[in-house]
Amino acid sequence: MNTVYHAVALFLLLTIGGGLVRIWRGPTAADRLLAIQLFGTTGTAILILLSLAVDNQAYQNVALIFALLAGILGVVFTRYAQPASSSTHNDEEESHDLG
């Protein structure tokens, strides 16, 4: 059964290679965001498969932390990838509300 876990983990690692191509070529920021999310979910799956293959619970803990960080990275990317004009407009509205 360990061979199956290793084979599936290797296949998932190859899909990360496809994600690298999508990050490099784009063409849009949304494509890059989805590829980054692919890294998070695929990396989590690889770590869980390796945890099962070598019977080590520590890999599962790392996988859970990796999944949380991937979700946070997606939120940060969408927050700071917005055009500068829309964030400047929102800041001006907030300053008028305060003063």
C-alpha positions in Angstrom: 0.0 0.0 0.0 2.9 2.3 0.6 3.8 2.1 -3.1 0.4 3.4 -4.0 0.7 6.3 -1.6 4.1 7.2 -3.0 2.9 6.9 -6.6 -0.1 9.2 -5.9 2.2 11.7 -4.2 4.5 11.7 -7.2 1.5 12.3 -9.5 0.4 15.3 -7.3 3.9 16.6 -7.4 3.7 16.6 -11.2 0.5 18.6 -11.1 2.4 21.2 -9.1 4.8 21.4 -12.1 1.8 22.3 -14.2 0.9 25.0 -11.7 4.4 26.5 -12.0 3.8 26.8 -15.7 0.5 28.6 -15.1 2.2 31.0 -12.6 5.0 31.8 -15.1 2.8 32.3 -18.1 -0.3 33.9 -16.5 -2.0 35.5 -18.4 -4.1 37.0 -15.6 -3.8 37.5 -11.8 -6.7 35.1 -11.3 -4.8 32.3 -13.1 -1.9 32.9 -10.8 -4.1 32.9 -7.7 -5.6 29.6 -8.7 -2.2 28.1 -9.3 -1.1 29.3 -5.8 -4.2 27.7 -4.3 -3.3 24.5 -6.2 0.0 24.5 -4.4 -1.7 24.7 -1.0 -4.2 22.0 -1.6 -1.8 19.7 -3.5 0.9 20.2 -0.9 -1.5 19.3 1.9 -2.6 16.2 0.0 1.1 15.2 -0.6 1.9 15.6 3.1 -1.1 13.6 4.2 -0.2 10.8 1.8 3.4 10.7 3.0 2.1 10.7 6.6 0.1 7.5 5.8 3.0 6.0 3.9 5.6 6.4 6.7 3.1 6.2 9.5 4.2 9.6 11.1 1.5 11.9 12.6 3.8 14.9 12.5 3.3 15.2 8.7 -0.4 15.5 9.2 0.1 18.4 11.7 2.4 20.1 9.1 -0.3 19.5 6.4 -3.0 21.2 8.5 -0.8 24.2 9.1 0.1 24.3 5.4 -3.6 24.3 4.5 -4.3 27.2 6.9 -1.4 29.2 5.5 -2.5 28.6 1.9 -6.0 30.0 2.7 -4.5 33.0 4.3 -2.2 33.5 1.3 -5.3 33.5 -1.0 -6.9 36.2 1.1 -3.8 38.3 1.2 -3.3 38.0 -2.5 -6.8 39.1 -3.3 -6.6 42.0 -0.9 -3.3 43.4 -2.3 -3.8 42.5 -5.9 -6.6 45.0 -6.4 -5.9 48.0 -8.6 -4.4 51.0 -6.8 -7.1 53.4 -7.8 -9.9 51.4 -6.0 -7.9 51.2 -2.8 -7.1 54.9 -2.9 -10.7 55.7 -3.4 -11.7 53.6 -0.4 -9.1 55.3 1.8 -10.4 58.8 0.8 -14.0 57.7 1.7 -12.8 56.5 5.1 -10.9 59.7 5.8 -14.0 61.8 5.0 -16.0 59.6 7.4 -13.6 60.2 10.2 -13.1 63.9 9.9 
